[in-house]
């Protein structure tokens, strides 16, 4: 038996393959194939545009897949959302669909879009958002290069952004956020009722979540003399509950903990000053809570 798994082709592809690698699944992709290799004989992966994955999962063509919450909403797909996975093309953060207009536009609020023309790839998402605000506008599908269409072709756009830099580069300003989205591992409802498939999907979810949990953390270990133990443990809050074990040398201990990578550069000098020796920092692939 195999689990048919949809992987997002395009902007999320590289980040997804990297995440699977940290989770323990090695995936290799040929430029001429939509069927990548994975070192798990129980998984049959397919590379498909993220925009389409939720539809194929809903229809049972795929048992499971990874796609954005935005495309689930856009397609109105009835699927099981197994796990939220906080990663995107450029980092570990949500992405946003936003209403954007040229810097010189008179449009200041969503209500100012009444009677205007808007280009977007997420047509249903945009129409539903405008309807919820009582706004009637002409929303047209954009096949790409949406950012260059305002103001010559349309009055405004609804576009996906992660950092906002591309919008600024095209002299656009954000009026309002339509939807904040994160990547989701989703499953077909019938596949979810199948014991073997559900177990396989849950295993994948656990490992992917563990890989994400490890993304911003590192392991740190050090040797400490008994007389310096309290000072070292008290040096930083992150080491309040470390693993402590005796060394073969009398009166010495090994301390090990997992900490946020962002604080390590401040932490290590403090640990050294408190009496820690042989301090080692090492990367993590997975952290399972």
N, C-alpha and C positions, 0 to 999 in steps of 0.2 A: 504494500500500500504506500502511496505517496501523497504528500501534502502539496497541493498546487498553490504556490506563493507568488503574489505579484510584488515586484520591486519597482520603485519609481524610476523611470528613465528621464534624464534631463537634469535639471538643477539640483535635485536631491540625490542623484545617483551616486556620486562620489562619496558624499557624507554617509549615505546608507551602507555602502559597501565597507567603508571604514568602520562604522559602528558594528556591523556583523563580524568584522575581523576581530575587534576587541571582545566581542561576545563569544568568540571561539569558532566562528564559521568562516572559512576561507572561500571567497568568491572571486572568480576571474571572469572577465567579460571580453568577448571578441567583438571587434568593431563591425563584424558582418553577421552577428547573430543576436537575436533577442532572447536566447535561451542560455544564460550564463552557467558556468560550472560552479557547483558548490560541493564541498567535501562532506556531504551528508546524503546518503543514498535515499533517505526517506523524504527528501524535499525536492520538488520539481519547480525551480524558480523561472519566472518570466519577467522580462523587462517591459514595462508598459507605462505610458504617460500617466503621471499622478492624477490628472484630470479624469481619467477613465477607470481607474482601479476600483473605486467604490461601486460602479455599475456592474463590473464583471464579478465582483465578490457577491453583490446582491443577487445576481442571476445564477450563481453557482458555477460559473466558468472557472473561477478561482475559489479556493477554500478560504484563503486569507490574503492579506496584502497590507502594504504600508502606503498611506496617503495622508494628505492634510485634512484636518477637520473642515476647512473651507470647501473642499471638493465634495465631501460627504453632504454638506448643506446645499451646495450648488446643485448637485444631482438629485437631492431628496432621497438618498439611498437608505434603505431599511437594512442595516447591518448591525452586528455586535461590535461595539467599540471595546476591545479587549484591554488596551493599555494606551495611555498618553505617553508619548516619547518626545521630550523637549529637546529637539535639535532641528537645525535648519541648514541652509546652504553655507552660511558664513559663521555659524556658531551655535551655541546652546541657548537659544532664545526663541520666543514666539515670533511669528511674522504677522503683518497687518495688511488688510485691504483698506485702503483709504481713498477718500474723495480728494482729488488734487486739481488745482486750477493754476493758470499762469499767474505769476507774481503781480501783474498789472490788472488782473480781473476785478470786476466789481462784486463778484460772488464772495460773500463773507460767511454765509451760513448754508446749511443744507436746504433750508426753505427758499433760498435764492435760486435754487436749481429748477424751480417751477418753470415749465415750458422750455427748458434748455435741452441741448443734445449732449449725451454722455457716451463715451466709448469705454468698453471694458471686456475682458474675457469672461468675467463672472456675471453674466447677464441676470440670471435668476436671483443671485445674491443681492445684486444692486437693486433690482426692481422691488424685491421684498423689503429691503431697507428703506427705500424711498416711500413705499406704500405705508410703512409703519410710521412715517413722519408726515403723511398726508401730502406728499409731493408727487406731482405728475410731470414726468420728463420723458424724452425720447431716448431710450437706452439701446444702443447698437452693439453688436458683437465685434470685437477687435481681434483680428488675426495675428496681431503682433505689432511691435514698435508703437505701443499705445502712447508712450510718453511724448512722442513728437507730434501727436495729432491735435493737441491744444496749443494755440487757439485757432489755427487755420481751418481745421476740419470739424472740431467739436468745441463745446464750451468748457467741458470738464472731463476728467477721466476717473475711473475707479481702478486702482492699480495695487498690486502686491508689493510691499516693501519690507525690508528687514532692518535696514539702517537709515533709510531716507536719503542717502547720499545721491543716488541716481536721480531722484526727483529734483533735488536741489541743482544738480548739474544741468538739468533741462529747464531750469528757471520756473519750477513749479513749487507751489506751497500747499501744504495739507490743510484741508478745511475740517475734516472730521474722520474718525476711524469708523469703518463699516463693520469690520469683524476682526477679532484677534484669533489666530489659528496656530495650532501645533500639529505635529505629525502624530498619527494614530495607527496602531496595529489593529486591524479590523478583521472580522470573520463572518463568513456566510452562516446564516442561522441554522441551516440543516447540518452543515459541517460541525458547528458548535455542539450539536446534539449527538454527534458521533464520538464515542468514548476515546478512540485512538487519536482522531484528529484534534479533538479538544485538548488532550494531554500534550500533543506535539506543539500546538499553538501556545499553550500555557508555558511550556518549557522555553520556547523561543522568547516569549514575553519576559520571562524571569531573567534570562541571560542578557537580553537587550537593555532591560531596565538596570541591571547590575553594571553593564558597561557604561551607561550614561551616568550612574551614580559615582563611578570612578573617574569620570572625565575631569572634574575640577579638584580632585584630591590626590594626595601622594602618601606613600608610607614613609615613616621615619623611625629609625632605630638608633640606639646609642648605648654606651656602657657608662655606668655611674657607680661611684664608690658609695658605700652605705651612708657615710656622713653627709653626702651631698644630695641624698635622695629627695628630701623634702623641698630643697631649693629648686631642684630640677623639675619636679612634678608641679611645683607652684609657679614656675617661670611663665607658663602660658596656659590659658583656660583649656585649650584643646587637649592637654595632657592630663586632665583630671582623672580619667579612667583608662590609663594605658595598660598594656599587658606587661607584667613584670616577672622576670625569671632569674634565678640565681646562676651566676657563672661559676666555673670550676675554681677560680681564684677567690679565696676567702674574702668576704666583705665587699664583693662586687656584684652588680646586677645588670641585666640587660633590660632596657625599656623599649617598647615598640608601640606605635600608635598610628592611626590614620588621621590626617589633618587636611585642611583646605590648602591647596597649592598657593593661593594668594597671600597666605600669611607666613609661608616657610622662610622667606628671605629675612623677615623680621625675627622669626622664632629662633633660627639656628645660632646667631650671635648671642642671644639671651641664654640659650641652653649651654653654650660653651662657657659663658661667663659664670653660670651657676654650677659648673663642675662636670658637665657631660663630656665624654670622650668618644672617639671613634664614631662620630655621627654620620649616618648614612641616610640619604634620601633616595627613594626608588619609585618608579611609576607603577600605576595600578591598571589592570585591565577590567576588573569587575569588583564591585562591592555589593554584596547581597545582604540586605537587612532582614 
